[in-house]
Structure formats: C-alpha cells, structure tokens
C-alpha cells in the first residue's frame, strides 16, 4: 500500500488526470475551430451528424451526440433560423420529426469539414499513426470496461 492508501502501482488517478487534461487540450482545438464558423459545439455536432448520417429523428440526434431533448430543440431552432437545417414530419408517423441539412447547410459543411479535420489532425499530431491506432484500441477497451462496471454497479445499487 502507498501512503495514500491505494495499492502500490495503481495509476488510476494519474491516468484519469492525464486523460482529462489531454481531452481538454484536444477539445480546445476542436472548439476554437468550430467557433470560427459562428457555431457552438452542439450546433456543429448536429450538423456534422446529419452531414455524415443523413436525415434523422430529433430524438436520435440527442442520443447520438449525448445532449438533452430540450437542448436539441433549442439548437435545432437556432440552426433552422440560420437556414442550415430543416425539420420534416415523418410521412409514416406525424409524431416523429426529422432534421436534415438544408442546401445551405450542406454547402457549409462541404466547405468547412475538411478544415475541421485538419484542426483535429493538428491536435492529434503529438502521436504517430501507429500510436494513434494503439490509443484508439486502449481507449475503446477502457471505455467499454468502464461502461460495463458502471452498469454493474447500477444494477447492484438497485438490488440493495
């Protein structure tokens, strides 16, 4: 045991700190680039999702980019005012509303997405291609294990 009461060799806290700092700095690159286009990260996330996946129900957008339904509605309203997307009622179920890029939105993403990719490449340039591949594998492994542990803990808490 170490002086902190953690098992010797346990680097969980250090890993969390390093991972958090790395995320903050990489994210800073992305946010700075997004702000150049007079968008916020949520708006850009919605546009980017629709750009790559096509029209999507509003509820699924929230699930995909991990934001609340209220925030989705607000952000979609703003993007609609900027004429970057349109809402469409699903023909098979009028209760379902889809969002899709407008022609102006598609043109904007055609123009800015390659530049955004470059900003992300600059943010990731501290790792070689091989190191990036290793990081992807390790972070997926970490994320899946953390998810599994979280779900297990939630189930155990419900049983108590």
Order of alpha helices (4+ residues) and beta strands (2+ residues): alpha-alpha-beta-alpha-alpha-beta-beta-alpha-alpha
